[in-house]
Amino acid sequence: MPPRRNGKNKLPVPLPEGKVLDDVEGKPWVLGKIIGSGGSGLIYLAFPTNKPDRDAKHVIKVEYQENDQVYLTDYGLSYRYCPNGNYKQYQENPRKGHNGTIEFTSLDVHKGVALFRRIDVEILGNCMLRWSCGKLPWEQNLKDPVAVQTAKTNLLE
């Protein structure tokens, strides 16, 4: 484990409730109350500005970087994959298919499978592909979830 850098890692000054921040795709989010902190960021409830009910159903981590940029991480589909010590059974449910952020979500989520660790790794892989290449092969089809699923299947075969 690397040594701690005393005094260099401080939590940021809290942002006011109701502040609007844009994510990397330009989607605006309204911050709710702070519900925790960790690492170098604060964790807020949040909701997209296009939601008329203003119900904060998303959890967002806000991290400040040295270049004065703010990074948002959305935990909207977080789930306990092993409730009460029992793993969820792998079961496809087409009614729950294509849930989540379509460009990053995994093939199992496209099939409506309950979240588990492999899904997290595949989502991270999709994020890393976007970061390293600047785009994803299915970005032109984001309005068509089946086309995105097919493109992801072709990539992994």
VENKAFEN-V733129 format. One record per residue. RES is the residue in one letter. PSI is psi as a letter, one per 40 degrees, with the letter a starting at -180 (NA if undefined). OMEGA is omega in whole degrees, -180 to 180 (none if undefined). Layout:
res->{RES | RES}
psi->{PSI | PSI}
omega->{OMEGA | OMEGA}
This chain:
res->{M | P | P | R | R | N | G | K | N | K | L | P | V | P | L | P | E | G | K | V | L | D | D | V | E | G | K | P | W | V | L | G | K | I | I | G | S | G | G | S | G | L | I | Y | L | A | F | P | T | N | K | P | D | R | D | A | K | H | V | I | K | V | E | Y | Q | E | N | D | Q | V | Y | L | T | D | Y | G | L | S | Y | R | Y | C | P | N | G | N | Y | K | Q | Y | Q | E | N | P | R | K | G | H | N | G | T | I | E | F | T | S | L | D | V | H | K | G | V | A | L | F | R | R | I | D | V | E | I | L | G | N | C | M | L | R | W | S | C | G | K | L | P | W | E | Q | N | L | K | D | P | V | A | V | Q | T | A | K | T | N | L | L | E}
psi->{h | i | i | i | g | h | e | d | h | i | i | i | h | i | i | i | h | e | h | h | i | h | a | e | e | e | h | i | h | h | h | a | i | h | e | a | i | i | b | f | i | i | h | i | i | i | i | i | e | e | h | d | e | f | h | g | e | i | h | h | h | h | h | h | i | d | e | e | i | h | h | h | h | h | f | d | f | i | i | h | e | g | h | f | e | h | i | i | i | h | h | h | g | d | d | e | i | f | i | a | h | d | d | e | i | i | d | d | d | d | e | f | i | i | i | i | d | d | d | d | d | d | d | d | d | d | d | d | d | d | d | d | e | e | i | i | d | e | d | e | f | e | e | g | d | d | d | d | d | d | d | d | d | d | d | e | NA}
omega->{-179 | 179 | 178 | 176 | -176 | 175 | -177 | 180 | 178 | 174 | -179 | 173 | -178 | 175 | -178 | 175 | -178 | 179 | 180 | 176 | 177 | 175 | -175 | 178 | 179 | 180 | -179 | 179 | 176 | -180 | 173 | -178 | 176 | 179 | 179 | 177 | 179 | -180 | -180 | -176 | 176 | -178 | -176 | 161 | -179 | 175 | 177 | -178 | -179 | 178 | -177 | -176 | 178 | 180 | -176 | -179 | -179 | 174 | -176 | 173 | 179 | 179 | 175 | 177 | -177 | -179 | 178 | 174 | 177 | 180 | 179 | 175 | -176 | 176 | -174 | -180 | -179 | -171 | 174 | -176 | -178 | -178 | 180 | 178 | -180 | 178 | 176 | 179 | 177 | -180 | 179 | 179 | -176 | 179 | 180 | -176 | 176 | 180 | 177 | 179 | -166 | -176 | -176 | -173 | -174 | 177 | 179 | 178 | 175 | -180 | 178 | -180 | 176 | -175 | 174 | -169 | -179 | 178 | 179 | -179 | 179 | 177 | 176 | 177 | 177 | 176 | -179 | 176 | 178 | -179 | -175 | -177 | -179 | 177 | 178 | -177 | -176 | -175 | -179 | -176 | -172 | 178 | -178 | -176 | -180 | 178 | 177 | 178 | 179 | 179 | 178 | 178 | 180 | 180 | -176 | -179 | none}
